[in-house]
Amino acid sequence: MTLDEFAVAFALNDAEKQFLADHRFDGIMASFNGCPSFVQPGFYEPLLAKLKRHGSQLKALLGPLTMQIRADERLQKFCHLTHYLWYSGKEDIPAYSAPMPKADALLSSDQAGLVSCLIALSAYPLWLATYTKLGVPACYADACLLYFDGAVDEYRAGHDGVYGVAASKLNWVRHYVRGRLFRIGRFEFMMQEPLASLPAVYRDQTNGRLVALCRPDWRLRSDGLLQWRDEDPADAYLVTRLENSPASVKGTPIDPRGFALVNQTLELDRKRFAPLFAPWDLVPGLHIPGGGGMTPELCAESFREAKVFFQKYFQRDIPAVTCFSWIFNPDFENELPESNLAKLMRELYLCPFPYSGGVEGLQFVFGRSDADWSAYPRDNSLRQAFHRLRESGRRLKAGGMIIEDLGIKNFGTQHYRRQFAVGMTSK
């Protein structure tokens, strides 16, 4: 099949056609023979059986779709090509901006997400092989399949209950293939160095207490949060400084509840306080897959297991786990005080997020993120909380978190808030 024939069959636009030309379509297509193995029920059905909630329904829906693919050479070529571009090729496809071709022209509207689900599942042997090469047991590769339950929830929320997986999730699965992302209990952990957007975090070497200071040039509002993307930098209540000297470091402290104390300055003695992590340390990024069941017990267990996991399989001690997410919007602690989400937030050292645009979380909770979301459903407590924030004039935002050894060991005691309160009182 030539590029022109493919473009006609799938109604490609100019950008999509040029993208395939730039990525050696003809050479890639010549290597494909027959129907992809991952279109066979013997491939995907055992994988779906490992899901906790949506496996049976996906199996029933993928049956007719894969029969259609096996009867249509054009769809077979599409599946081969999409799998190759995301997972097998050596070129790095941009995560979200690539004009990847779609199979919509040959499918019904309720099949598009199912094709993406099939392509995502097709990567399983590759990430299993990667894990095996790294010495990570196969049970962790299987655990990654649980991600699909939450991905299906999100897709259904935005597509009137239709089953499938968003095409954007194909990139996320690529992290498994590359051996950068691991499901360890309730959470996933991304292998990465400390993010530049994290605050400067120091540990009191006399008692282990953490203190986070704002980085230089953070533009803060009077409530201790960073300005919105659309706010005038000149209107900032405070532009932070972080002053370093041989004897001390001085800056604006961050309350573990997630906001900076804009009217205070804290000076830390370097003989007593040391950085929590170095720029080259492994500081895994936390990802919270959808699916509910985020009890404090499961959260604590996941953090404990992650410490053991990275030491056992990568011989790396991790000084901390960090994350930036809509989940750590401090407003949710007030709106949903008895929720698992609020209970988790109280066990973490929260910090401001520097890139909030006012719509964080909509895509994950409602499956879409329209500018006007006043008509979105209110059918559970989390969605109702979103609407209460909107109705009270509070914009949606993200937040950050940090947790390290003492926070993990003392999980369930609000360790960081207690330690911070004592430390600030003693100064």
DALINWO-V351710 format. One record per residue. N is the residue number from 1. RES is the residue in one letter. PSI is psi in radians with two decimals (NA if undefined). Layout:
[[N/RES/PSI] [N/RES/PSI]]
//
This chain:
[[1/M/2.16] [2/T/2.91] [3/L/-0.71] [4/D/-0.75] [5/E/-0.73] [6/F/-0.73] [7/A/-0.69] [8/V/-0.79] [9/A/-0.66] [10/F/0.24] [11/A/0.87] [12/L/2.52] [13/N/3.10] [14/D/-0.69] [15/A/-0.72] [16/E/-0.72] [17/K/-0.75] [18/Q/-0.65] [19/F/-0.80] [20/L/-0.66] [21/A/-0.72] [22/D/-0.37] [23/H/0.60] [24/R/0.90] [25/F/-0.86] [26/D/-0.76] [27/G/-0.69] [28/I/-0.80] [29/M/-0.56] [30/A/-0.35] [31/S/-0.10] [32/F/2.25] [33/N/2.19] [34/G/-2.91] [35/C/2.39] [36/P/2.47] [37/S/-0.51] [38/F/-0.06] [39/V/-0.19] [40/Q/2.42] [41/P/-0.58] [42/G/-0.33] [43/F/-0.99] [44/Y/-0.43] [45/E/-0.75] [46/P/-0.54] [47/L/-0.73] [48/L/-0.52] [49/A/-0.31] [50/K/-0.12] [51/L/2.71] [52/K/-0.51] [53/R/-0.68] [54/H/0.07] [55/G/-0.80] [56/S/-0.76] [57/Q/-0.70] [58/L/-0.68] [59/K/-0.79] [60/A/-0.65] [61/L/-0.59] [62/L/-0.40] [63/G/-1.02] [64/P/-0.66] [65/L/-0.80] [66/T/-0.50] [67/M/-0.72] [68/Q/-0.73] [69/I/-0.74] [70/R/-0.32] [71/A/0.00] [72/D/1.89] [73/E/-0.56] [74/R/-0.77] [75/L/-0.59] [76/Q/-0.77] [77/K/-0.71] [78/F/-0.79] [79/C/-0.78] [80/H/-0.88] [81/L/-0.81] [82/T/-0.75] [83/H/-0.79] [84/Y/-0.84] [85/L/-0.69] [86/W/-0.65] [87/Y/-0.53] [88/S/-0.52] [89/G/2.76] [90/K/-0.23] [91/E/2.53] [92/D/1.80] [93/I/2.28] [94/P/2.45] [95/A/-0.83] [96/Y/-0.20] [97/S/-0.13] [98/A/2.28] [99/P/1.20] [100/M/2.50] [101/P/2.69] [102/K/2.71] [103/A/0.25] [104/D/-0.59] [105/A/-0.41] [106/L/0.10] [107/L/2.83] [108/S/2.86] [109/S/-0.46] [110/D/0.18] [111/Q/-0.26] [112/A/-0.80] [113/G/-0.46] [114/L/-0.64] [115/V/-0.75] [116/S/-0.67] [117/C/-0.76] [118/L/-0.77] [119/I/-0.70] [120/A/-0.77] [121/L/-0.51] [122/S/-0.33] [123/A/-0.14] [124/Y/-0.85] [125/P/-0.53] [126/L/-0.76] [127/W/-0.47] [128/L/-0.74] [129/A/-0.69] [130/T/-0.82] [131/Y/-0.74] [132/T/-0.75] [133/K/-0.60] [134/L/-0.16] [135/G/0.26] [136/V/2.21] [137/P/2.67] [138/A/-0.43] [139/C/-0.51] [140/Y/-0.58] [141/A/-0.73] [142/D/-0.63] [143/A/-0.53] [144/C/-0.45] [145/L/-0.41] [146/L/-0.34] [147/Y/-0.55] [148/F/-0.50] [149/D/-0.84] [150/G/-0.65] [151/A/-0.64] [152/V/-0.71] [153/D/-0.83] [154/E/-0.75] [155/Y/-0.77] [156/R/-0.62] [157/A/-0.60] [158/G/0.01] [159/H/0.64] [160/D/0.70] [161/G/-0.03] [162/V/2.43] [163/Y/2.53] [164/G/-3.03] [165/V/2.39] [166/A/2.52] [167/A/-0.49] [168/S/-0.39] [169/K/-0.28] [170/L/-0.62] [171/N/-0.71] [172/W/-0.74] [173/V/-0.51] [174/R/-0.49] [175/H/-0.59] [176/Y/-0.79] [177/V/-0.63] [178/R/-0.05] [179/G/0.57] [180/R/-0.25] [181/L/2.36] [182/F/2.35] [183/R/2.07] [184/I/1.67] [185/G/-2.35] [186/R/-0.49] [187/F/2.84] [188/E/2.62] [189/F/2.18] [190/M/2.29] [191/M/2.09] [192/Q/2.84] [193/E/2.93] [194/P/2.36] [195/L/2.50] [196/A/-0.39] [197/S/-0.05] [198/L/2.65] [199/P/3.00] [200/A/2.05] [201/V/2.30] [202/Y/2.59] [203/R/2.28] [204/D/2.00] [205/Q/-0.13] [206/T/-0.49] [207/N/0.00] [208/G/0.00] [209/R/2.42] [210/L/2.49] [211/V/2.21] [212/A/2.35] [213/L/2.57] [214/C/2.52] [215/R/2.87] [216/P/2.56] [217/D/0.37] [218/W/2.29] [219/R/1.88] [220/L/2.61] [221/R/3.02] [222/S/-0.35] [223/D/0.08] [224/G/0.08] [225/L/2.77] [226/L/2.69] [227/Q/2.65] [228/W/2.80] [229/R/-0.56] [230/D/0.15] [231/E/2.62] [232/D/2.12] [233/P/-0.49] [234/A/-0.30] [235/D/0.07] [236/A/2.41] [237/Y/-0.64] [238/L/2.34] [239/V/2.03] [240/T/2.72] [241/R/2.59] [242/L/1.82] [243/E/2.13] [244/N/2.39] [245/S/2.94] [246/P/-0.47] [247/A/-0.46] [248/S/2.97] [249/V/2.36] [250/K/2.35] [251/G/-2.98] [252/T/2.10] [253/P/2.73] [254/I/2.19] [255/D/2.39] [256/P/-0.19] [257/R/-0.09] [258/G/0.26] [259/F/2.68] [260/A/2.58] [261/L/1.53] [262/V/-0.30] [263/N/0.29] [264/Q/2.66] [265/T/2.39] [266/L/2.31] [267/E/2.20] [268/L/2.29] [269/D/2.15] [270/R/-0.42] [271/K/-0.40] [272/R/-0.61] [273/F/2.30] [274/A/2.60] [275/P/2.46] [276/L/-0.62] [277/F/2.70] [278/A/2.80] [279/P/-0.42] [280/W/0.01] [281/D/2.72] [282/L/1.97] [283/V/1.53] [284/P/2.51] [285/G/2.28] [286/L/2.35] [287/H/2.33] [288/I/1.71] [289/P/2.61] [290/G/2.90] [291/G/-0.11] [292/G/-2.93] [293/G/0.50] [294/M/1.09] [295/T/2.70] [296/P/-0.64] [297/E/-0.77] [298/L/-0.61] [299/C/-0.86] [300/A/-0.74] [301/E/-0.70] [302/S/-0.76] [303/F/-0.75] [304/R/-0.76] [305/E/-0.60] [306/A/-0.70] [307/K/-0.78] [308/V/-0.72] [309/F/-0.90] [310/F/-0.51] [311/Q/-0.73] [312/K/-0.76] [313/Y/-0.28] [314/F/0.01] [315/Q/0.75] [316/R/2.22] [317/D/2.20] [318/I/2.09] [319/P/-0.36] [320/A/2.88] [321/V/2.39] [322/T/2.91] [323/C/2.60] [324/F/2.23] [325/S/2.72] [326/W/-0.44] [327/I/-0.50] [328/F/0.47] [329/N/2.03] [330/P/-0.43] [331/D/-0.51] [332/F/-0.46] [333/E/-0.62] [334/N/-0.62] [335/E/-0.55] [336/L/1.08] [337/P/-0.46] [338/E/0.11] [339/S/2.80] [340/N/-0.61] [341/L/-0.83] [342/A/-0.68] [343/K/-0.66] [344/L/-0.78] [345/M/-0.61] [346/R/-0.25] [347/E/0.04] [348/L/2.80] [349/Y/1.80] [350/L/2.69] [351/C/2.78] [352/P/2.69] [353/F/2.33] [354/P/0.03] [355/Y/0.46] [356/S/2.36] [357/G/-0.09] [358/G/-0.04] [359/V/0.26] [360/E/2.29] [361/G/-0.33] [362/L/-0.80] [363/Q/-0.68] [364/F/-0.54] [365/V/-0.60] [366/F/-0.12] [367/G/0.08] [368/R/2.95] [369/S/1.05] [370/D/2.69] [371/A/-0.71] [372/D/1.86] [373/W/0.41] [374/S/-0.43] [375/A/0.07] [376/Y/2.66] [377/P/2.79] [378/R/0.69] [379/D/0.13] [380/N/2.99] [381/S/-0.64] [382/L/-0.78] [383/R/-0.64] [384/Q/-0.65] [385/A/-0.71] [386/F/-0.82] [387/H/-0.60] [388/R/-0.68] [389/L/-0.78] [390/R/-0.80] [391/E/-0.42] [392/S/0.04] [393/G/0.17] [394/R/2.21] [395/R/2.62] [396/L/2.52] [397/K/2.93] [398/A/3.01] [399/G/2.95] [400/G/2.92] [401/M/2.70] [402/I/2.44] [403/I/2.44] [404/E/-2.91] [405/D/-0.90] [406/L/-0.61] [407/G/-0.64] [408/I/-0.78] [409/K/-0.56] [410/N/0.39] [411/F/2.29] [412/G/-0.07] [413/T/0.08] [414/Q/0.83] [415/H/-0.88] [416/Y/-0.66] [417/R/-0.69] [418/R/-0.80] [419/Q/-0.70] [420/F/-0.74] [421/A/-0.74] [422/V/-0.76] [423/G/-0.74] [424/M/-0.58] [425/T/-0.60] [426/S/-0.19] [427/K/NA]]
//
